[in-house]
Amino acid sequence: GRMGGDEFCLLLPETTAQAASVVAGRILAACEAAGSVHPTPGERLTVSIGITQAQPGDTMLDQLYARADKALYEAKNQGRSRWAVM
């Protein structure tokens, strides 16, 4: 679902962080392919993805979202068009 602005969130039940990384790779590849048709010359589509996995003690979705958001900003800081896992 859309979390605001240009941020979206996918919840993948019963999926490990490793399996979610495979999904992230597929999303990046699809966006990279679509980026070649960017309407503004010289600009390219970038996608940064934050991944986390439920941890023992997580009792609220907000805990997962906060870790995923932190991982998202780590991916952006590493250069965009990549994913990071927290």
C-alpha positions as CSV (number, residue, x, y, z in Angstrom):
1,G,0.0,0.0,0.0
2,R,1.0,3.6,-0.4
3,M,2.5,5.1,2.8
4,G,2.7,8.6,1.5
5,G,4.3,10.7,-1.2
6,D,6.4,8.2,-3.2
7,E,6.7,5.6,-0.5
8,F,5.0,2.2,-0.8
9,C,5.0,-0.8,1.6
10,L,4.7,-4.5,0.8
11,L,3.8,-6.9,3.6
12,L,5.0,-10.4,2.6
13,P,3.6,-12.8,5.2
14,E,5.7,-15.9,6.0
15,T,8.6,-14.5,4.0
16,T,12.2,-14.4,5.3
17,A,14.4,-11.3,4.7
18,Q,16.4,-13.5,2.3
19,A,13.3,-14.3,0.2
20,A,12.2,-10.6,0.4
21,S,15.6,-9.7,-1.1
22,V,14.8,-11.8,-4.1
23,V,11.5,-9.9,-4.5
24,A,13.4,-6.6,-4.1
25,G,15.8,-7.7,-6.9
26,R,13.0,-8.4,-9.2
27,I,11.4,-5.0,-8.4
28,L,14.6,-3.2,-9.0
29,A,15.1,-5.0,-12.4
30,A,11.6,-4.1,-13.5
31,C,12.0,-0.4,-12.5
32,E,15.4,-0.3,-14.1
33,A,13.9,-1.5,-17.4
34,A,11.0,1.0,-17.0
35,G,13.5,3.8,-16.2
36,S,14.8,3.8,-19.8
37,V,11.5,5.5,-20.8
38,H,11.8,8.4,-18.3
39,P,10.0,11.4,-19.7
40,T,12.8,13.9,-18.7
41,P,16.1,13.4,-20.6
42,G,19.1,12.9,-18.3
43,E,17.0,11.7,-15.4
44,R,16.6,8.1,-14.4
45,L,14.2,6.2,-12.2
46,T,15.8,5.1,-8.9
47,V,14.2,2.8,-6.3
48,S,15.4,2.2,-2.8
49,I,14.0,-0.6,-0.8
50,G,14.2,-1.3,3.0
51,I,13.6,-4.9,4.2
52,T,13.0,-6.3,7.6
53,Q,11.7,-9.5,9.1
54,A,9.5,-9.9,12.1
55,Q,11.5,-10.5,15.2
56,P,10.6,-12.1,18.5
57,G,9.1,-9.5,20.7
58,D,7.5,-7.5,17.8
59,T,3.9,-6.9,18.8
60,M,3.0,-4.1,16.5
61,L,3.3,-3.4,12.8
62,D,4.9,-0.1,13.7
63,Q,8.0,-1.9,14.9
64,L,8.4,-3.6,11.5
65,Y,7.7,-0.4,9.6
66,A,10.3,1.6,11.7
67,R,13.0,-1.0,10.9
68,A,12.1,-1.1,7.2
69,D,12.1,2.7,7.0
70,K,15.6,2.7,8.6
71,A,16.7,0.2,6.1
72,L,15.2,2.2,3.3
73,Y,17.3,5.3,4.3
74,E,20.4,3.1,4.5
75,A,19.7,2.0,0.9
76,K,19.3,5.6,-0.2
77,N,22.6,6.6,1.6
78,Q,24.4,3.7,-0.2
79,G,23.6,5.2,-3.6
80,R,20.0,4.3,-4.4
81,S,18.6,1.6,-6.8
82,R,19.4,-1.0,-4.2
83,W,18.0,-2.6,-1.1
84,A,19.2,-2.8,2.5
85,V,18.1,-5.3,5.3
86,M,17.7,-4.4,8.9
